[in-house]
Amino acid sequence: MNNRITCFKAYDARGKVPDELDEDIAYRIGRAYAQFLQPDTVAVGRDVRQSSDALFAALTRGLMDSGVNVLDLGICGTEQVYFAAFHLGLDGGIMITASHNPVDYNGFKFVRESARPISGDSGLQQIRELAEKGEFPETEKRGEMTLTDLSEAYIDHLMRYISDPGELKHFKVVVNAGNGVAGPVLDMLEQMLPFEFIKLFHEPDGRFPNGVPNPLLPEGRGATIEAIHEHGADFGIAWDGDFDRCFLFDENGRFIEGYYIVGLLAAQMLKQHPGERVVHDPRLIWNTQDMARQHGGEAIQSKSGHAFMKEALREANAIYGGEMSAHHFFRDFGYCDSGMIPWLLVAEMMSQQDKSLAQLVDKRIEAYPVSGEINMTVGDAGKVLEAVLEHFKGEVYELDETDGIGLSFKDWRFNIRSSNTEPLLRLNVESRGDIGLMEQKRDLLIDLIKANS
């Protein structure tokens, strides 16, 4: 029998069902997680994919055969597993999801006590090795499963991020759950908010009849944009399948780059918590740093990736952290990422400042125009990066190697980094208020990368 398990990635386990992930593998992963962590009680949630129920049954059987007690959270979002882990003080949690991957994929996201992530350098490979080995110790007593509904406590926690719900305006909001698991949470929040929700693809449906939800891709945005125009909405929100990321659209149907949302949230959190720290990733930085300065806070840079960001937040005791990829982390949320808290804070900003979302971001976009992330397939990433450095060697710049290479010049900067999962280089360029300069340097870098690929 071939025990090799191929679905483990840098931050989670994810693969095609049943080729890379099946019930036998799920059972072994449950046993291995228990053997590695030695937990007493863990929370397990699952998304709405058609394979999730069977994987849940196998995974939890492995946990309980190891003597672990399981809190069954039912169908939920990833952040609800995080919430259960830190809110109840559990030993860990596992979410069954493949987020925005194709319909025939599924996987697991793992946390340990206090919702701390388990990733490639903090136990994920040990779990894989134990699962492959398949030599699990006998246990004296089998664990038990308890069906657990934390939705009331979770919704109450989300609402705490709004300073005064009575200040919120009566917005008309397009909400696109993409047939993922955001819909039930939106229905609960709807009772607490003065908003009119225009609901798209609202019912959870693991067949994803309207396409797998991934609003980061331009082709995943059309329905949201059309509904904003049709209904004259104040803004729109779309989520990925497990709703740990949300994506915002202004009243004109314009998709707002995640970078500018990081700046808005940094400002709003610092307004509520003056003098605190915020964490950002190294791809695009100037706007976030400027917003933090303006609001009396300190901006700290972290390597990209949720495990690195969470570690940086804990080390700095930062109030908030954000990545341009739409992961937003909050200290009071166990230093974890949420796809619900960000849009609530943006709605609060719009209400308090009596501004539309476009008015909140337009000046920031003008002050720091960006290229958007450009992904390019390359043969030898190291060779390309060397060629880029060689090209600029005669110029005055600051070099940052936090993640890939970042070069900052007087009026523009860029970051190039390798993908963790694909043979890609990811390029981001920004400037200080000069869109023509940004575009010129963007094109130069694209040509450089192509010439050395």
Summary of the structure (lengths in Angstrom):
residues: 453
radius of gyration: 22.1
end to end distance: 40.4
largest distance: 69.1
contacts: 1647
relative contact order: 0.10
helix: 40%
strand: 22%
